[in-house]
Every structure is written in structure tokens, then in C-alpha cells.
Amino acid sequence: MVKFGRILLKDGINKKLLEILVCPLSKQPLRLCEKTNSLISDAIGVSYPIVDGIPRLVPTDGKIIETDDASHSDGSVDLPGK
């Protein structure tokens, strides 16, 4: 059994747990976004919500986030290979 310290971040996420969690799709580390109360996978551009202090890391719960590099003011998005 793994014991976690009692150091909690603002939204109730355990700091040690945050160091262990990875994206379920890319297996890369996640970063906490306090603005959106979510965990972000920078590797694939997906945001996973945190609900009542519990990260929802089910791939279907993830939302694709737009980056400034890929989007334009008219709403169009650059597609790879185009």
C-alpha cells in the first residue's frame, strides 16, 4: 500500500499524486492548470477535468485544447500536412 503525504494543492489534489499521474494516452506527465481546474497533457494537447478533487483521466473525459500556434483569429485551424 502506498501512503501519500498530506500536502494538498489548492484544488485538493495531493502534490505527490500529481507527480505520479501521467496522461492515459501519451503516458507523459501532466501539469496542473489552476485556471481551468484541470490536468493538461502538453504532449497531445488534451485537458482532463478535476471534479471534487478527483482527476478524471478517462480518455473520453479529455477535451482537446487549442493552442495559439494552431488557431487563427478567424477560427480556422492549421491541420497537419496541409
C-alpha positions as CSV (number, residue, x, y, z in Angstrom):
1,M,0.0,0.0,0.0
2,V,1.3,3.4,-0.9
3,K,1.0,6.2,1.6
4,F,0.8,9.7,0.3
5,G,1.8,12.8,2.2
6,R,-0.9,15.2,3.4
7,I,0.4,18.1,1.2
8,L,-2.6,19.1,-0.9
9,L,-2.7,21.7,-3.6
10,K,-5.4,24.4,-3.9
11,D,-7.9,22.1,-5.5
12,G,-7.4,19.2,-3.2
13,I,-5.0,17.3,-5.4
14,N,-2.3,15.6,-3.5
15,K,1.1,17.0,-4.6
16,K,2.7,13.6,-4.5
17,L,-0.1,12.1,-6.6
18,L,0.3,14.9,-9.1
19,E,4.0,13.9,-9.5
20,I,2.9,10.3,-10.3
21,L,0.0,10.8,-12.6
22,V,0.5,10.6,-16.4
23,C,-1.7,11.1,-19.4
24,P,-3.6,7.8,-20.1
25,L,-3.0,8.2,-23.8
26,S,0.6,9.6,-24.2
27,K,1.9,8.3,-20.9
28,Q,3.6,11.7,-20.5
29,P,3.5,13.8,-17.3
30,L,0.5,16.1,-16.7
31,R,0.6,19.7,-15.5
32,L,-2.0,21.3,-13.2
33,C,-3.9,24.3,-14.7
34,E,-5.5,26.2,-11.8
35,K,-7.3,28.5,-14.2
36,T,-9.4,25.6,-15.7
37,N,-9.1,23.3,-12.7
38,S,-7.8,20.5,-14.9
39,L,-4.7,18.5,-15.7
40,I,-3.1,19.2,-19.1
41,S,-1.2,16.8,-21.3
42,D,1.1,19.1,-23.2
43,A,2.3,16.2,-25.3
44,I,-1.0,15.7,-27.0
45,G,-2.9,18.9,-26.1
46,V,-5.6,17.4,-24.0
47,S,-7.2,18.7,-20.8
48,Y,-8.6,16.3,-18.2
49,P,-11.0,17.8,-15.6
50,I,-10.7,17.6,-11.9
51,V,-14.1,17.0,-10.2
52,D,-14.3,17.3,-6.4
53,G,-10.6,16.9,-6.2
54,I,-10.5,13.8,-8.3
55,P,-8.8,13.8,-11.7
56,R,-11.0,12.3,-14.4
57,L,-8.3,10.6,-16.5
58,V,-10.7,8.6,-18.7
59,P,-9.8,9.3,-22.3
60,T,-13.4,10.1,-23.2
61,D,-13.4,12.8,-20.5
62,G,-10.5,14.6,-22.0
63,K,-11.0,17.7,-24.1
64,I,-8.7,18.8,-26.9
65,I,-7.3,22.2,-26.1
66,E,-6.5,24.8,-28.8
67,T,-3.0,26.3,-29.0
68,D,-2.2,29.8,-30.1
69,D,0.1,28.4,-32.7
70,A,-2.5,26.3,-34.4
71,S,-5.5,28.6,-34.3
72,H,-6.2,31.8,-36.2
73,S,-8.4,34.9,-35.4
74,D,-11.0,33.7,-38.0
75,G,-11.4,30.4,-36.1
76,S,-9.7,28.3,-38.7
77,V,-7.1,25.8,-37.5
78,D,-4.0,24.5,-39.3
79,L,-4.2,20.8,-40.0
80,P,-1.0,18.8,-40.1
81,G,0.2,18.1,-43.7
82,K,-1.9,21.0,-45.2
